[in-house]
Amino acid sequence: MGAYVNKANLREANFTISSALNTDFCEAILTGACIQDWNINSKQILLM
């Protein structure tokens, strides 16, 4: 089970050591977001 954060404004968000398995980030704004060491899998949706 994942989250749907598509089209969300996630600027400057801190995803350090986050689990984002099965999360839909389609069209989300990730400018300046920290994604160091986040846990993702092949079901991630990161399309712009």
FIDREN-866610 format. One record per atom (N, C-alpha, C): residue number from 0; residue in one letter; atom name; x, y, z. Coordinates in steps of 0.1 Angstrom, whole numbers, plus 2048, in hexadecimal, padded with zeros to 3 digits. Atoms other than C-alpha are relative to their C-alpha. Example, Ala and Ser with C-alpha at 12.3 -4.5 7.8 and 13.67 -1.06 7.14 Angstrom:
! FIDREN-866610
[0, "A", "N", [809, 7F4, 800]]
[0, "A", "CA", [87B, 7D3, 84E]]
[0, "A", "C", [809, 80C, 800]]
[1, "S", "N", [7F7, 7F5, 800]]
[1, "S", "CA", [889, 7F5, 847]]
[1, "S", "C", [7F8, 80B, 808]]
***
This chain:
! FIDREN-866610
[0, "M", "N", [808, 7F4, 800]]
[0, "M", "CA", [800, 800, 800]]
[0, "M", "C", [809, 80C, 800]]
[1, "G", "N", [7F8, 7F4, 801]]
[1, "G", "CA", [80E, 822, 7F6]]
[1, "G", "C", [7F7, 80C, 802]]
[2, "A", "N", [807, 7F3, 7FF]]
[2, "A", "CA", [804, 846, 7F6]]
[2, "A", "C", [7FF, 806, 7F2]]
[3, "Y", "N", [802, 7F9, 80D]]
[3, "Y", "CA", [7F7, 85C, 7DA]]
[3, "Y", "C", [802, 80F, 803]]
[4, "V", "N", [7FC, 7F2, 7FE]]
[4, "V", "CA", [809, 87D, 7DB]]
[4, "V", "C", [802, 807, 7F3]]
[5, "N", "N", [7FF, 7FA, 80D]]
[5, "N", "CA", [805, 885, 7B7]]
[5, "N", "C", [7FB, 80E, 800]]
[6, "K", "N", [802, 7F2, 802]]
[6, "K", "CA", [806, 8AA, 7AE]]
[6, "K", "C", [801, 808, 80D]]
[7, "A", "N", [7FE, 7F9, 7F4]]
[7, "A", "CA", [80F, 8B2, 7D2]]
[7, "A", "C", [80D, 809, 800]]
[8, "N", "N", [7F4, 7F7, 7FE]]
[8, "N", "CA", [827, 8CF, 7DB]]
[8, "N", "C", [808, 7FB, 80B]]
[9, "L", "N", [7F7, 806, 7F6]]
[9, "L", "CA", [843, 8BD, 7ED]]
[9, "L", "C", [80E, 807, 801]]
[10, "R", "N", [7F4, 7F9, 800]]
[10, "R", "CA", [85D, 8D8, 7EA]]
[10, "R", "C", [807, 800, 80D]]
[11, "E", "N", [7F8, 800, 7F4]]
[11, "E", "CA", [879, 8D6, 804]]
[11, "E", "C", [7FC, 7F6, 80A]]
[12, "A", "N", [804, 80B, 7F7]]
[12, "A", "CA", [869, 8B7, 813]]
[12, "A", "C", [80C, 7F7, 804]]
[13, "N", "N", [7F5, 809, 7FC]]
[13, "N", "CA", [87F, 8A0, 827]]
[13, "N", "C", [7FC, 7F2, 800]]
[14, "F", "N", [803, 80E, 801]]
[14, "F", "CA", [87C, 87C, 81D]]
[14, "F", "C", [80B, 7F7, 804]]
[15, "T", "N", [7F5, 808, 7FC]]
[15, "T", "CA", [89C, 871, 82D]]
[15, "T", "C", [7FB, 7F4, 808]]
[16, "I", "N", [803, 80D, 7FA]]
[16, "I", "CA", [899, 84C, 838]]
[16, "I", "C", [7F1, 7FE, 800]]
[17, "S", "N", [80E, 802, 801]]
[17, "S", "CA", [875, 84C, 82C]]
[17, "S", "C", [7FD, 7F3, 7F8]]
[18, "S", "N", [805, 80B, 808]]
[18, "S", "CA", [862, 82E, 81E]]
[18, "S", "C", [7F5, 805, 7F7]]
[19, "A", "N", [80A, 7FB, 80A]]
[19, "A", "CA", [850, 838, 7FE]]
[19, "A", "C", [7FC, 7F4, 7F7]]
[20, "L", "N", [803, 80B, 808]]
[20, "L", "CA", [847, 815, 7F2]]
[20, "L", "C", [7F2, 802, 7FA]]
[21, "N", "N", [80D, 7FF, 808]]
[21, "N", "CA", [82B, 815, 7D7]]
[21, "N", "C", [7FA, 80E, 800]]
[22, "T", "N", [805, 7F2, 7FF]]
[22, "T", "CA", [828, 83B, 7D9]]
[22, "T", "C", [7FF, 806, 7F2]]
[23, "D", "N", [802, 7F9, 80D]]
[23, "D", "CA", [81A, 84F, 7BC]]
[23, "D", "C", [804, 80F, 801]]
[24, "F", "N", [7FC, 7F2, 800]]
[24, "F", "CA", [82E, 86F, 7B8]]
[24, "F", "C", [7FE, 807, 7F3]]
[25, "C", "N", [802, 7FB, 80D]]
[25, "C", "CA", [821, 876, 795]]
[25, "C", "C", [7FD, 80F, 801]]
[26, "E", "N", [801, 7F1, 801]]
[26, "E", "CA", [825, 89C, 78E]]
[26, "E", "C", [802, 807, 80D]]
[27, "A", "N", [7FD, 7F9, 7F4]]
[27, "A", "CA", [82F, 8A3, 7B2]]
[27, "A", "C", [80C, 809, 7FF]]
[28, "I", "N", [7F5, 7F7, 801]]
[28, "I", "CA", [846, 8C0, 7B7]]
[28, "I", "C", [80A, 7FC, 80C]]
[29, "L", "N", [7F6, 805, 7F7]]
[29, "L", "CA", [866, 8B3, 7C8]]
[29, "L", "C", [80C, 809, 801]]
[30, "T", "N", [7F5, 7F6, 801]]
[30, "T", "CA", [87C, 8D2, 7C3]]
[30, "T", "C", [806, 802, 80E]]
[31, "G", "N", [7F9, 7FE, 7F3]]
[31, "G", "CA", [896, 8D3, 7E0]]
[31, "G", "C", [7FD, 7F5, 80A]]
[32, "A", "N", [803, 80A, 7F7]]
[32, "A", "CA", [888, 8B4, 7F0]]
[32, "A", "C", [80C, 7F7, 803]]
[33, "C", "N", [7F6, 809, 7FC]]
[33, "C", "CA", [8A0, 89D, 803]]
[33, "C", "C", [7FB, 7F2, 7FF]]
[34, "I", "N", [804, 80E, 802]]
[34, "I", "CA", [89D, 879, 7F7]]
[34, "I", "C", [80B, 7F6, 804]]
[35, "Q", "N", [7F5, 809, 7FD]]
[35, "Q", "CA", [8BC, 86B, 806]]
[35, "Q", "C", [7FC, 7F4, 808]]
[36, "D", "N", [803, 80C, 7F9]]
[36, "D", "CA", [8B9, 847, 811]]
[36, "D", "C", [7F2, 7FC, 801]]
[37, "W", "N", [80E, 804, 800]]
[37, "W", "CA", [894, 844, 809]]
[37, "W", "C", [7FF, 7F2, 7FB]]
[38, "N", "N", [802, 80E, 804]]
[38, "N", "CA", [886, 821, 804]]
[38, "N", "C", [7F5, 801, 7F6]]
[39, "I", "N", [80A, 801, 80B]]
[39, "I", "CA", [875, 81D, 7E2]]
[39, "I", "C", [801, 7F2, 7FA]]
[40, "N", "N", [800, 80D, 807]]
[40, "N", "CA", [86C, 800, 7CC]]
[40, "N", "C", [7FC, 802, 7F1]]
[41, "S", "N", [803, 7FF, 80E]]
[41, "S", "CA", [864, 7F9, 7A7]]
[41, "S", "C", [7F2, 805, 7FD]]
[42, "K", "N", [80D, 7FC, 802]]
[42, "K", "CA", [840, 804, 7AC]]
[42, "K", "C", [7FE, 80F, 802]]
[43, "Q", "N", [800, 7F1, 7FE]]
[43, "Q", "CA", [849, 829, 7B2]]
[43, "Q", "C", [7FC, 806, 7F3]]
[44, "I", "N", [804, 7F8, 80B]]
[44, "I", "CA", [839, 842, 79A]]
[44, "I", "C", [806, 80E, 802]]
[45, "L", "N", [7F9, 7F3, 7FE]]
[45, "L", "CA", [850, 860, 795]]
[45, "L", "C", [7FF, 808, 7F3]]
[46, "L", "N", [802, 7F9, 80D]]
[46, "L", "CA", [843, 86D, 773]]
[46, "L", "C", [7FE, 80F, 802]]
[47, "M", "N", [802, 7F2, 800]]
[47, "M", "CA", [844, 892, 76C]]
[47, "M", "C", [7F5, 804, 7F6]]
***
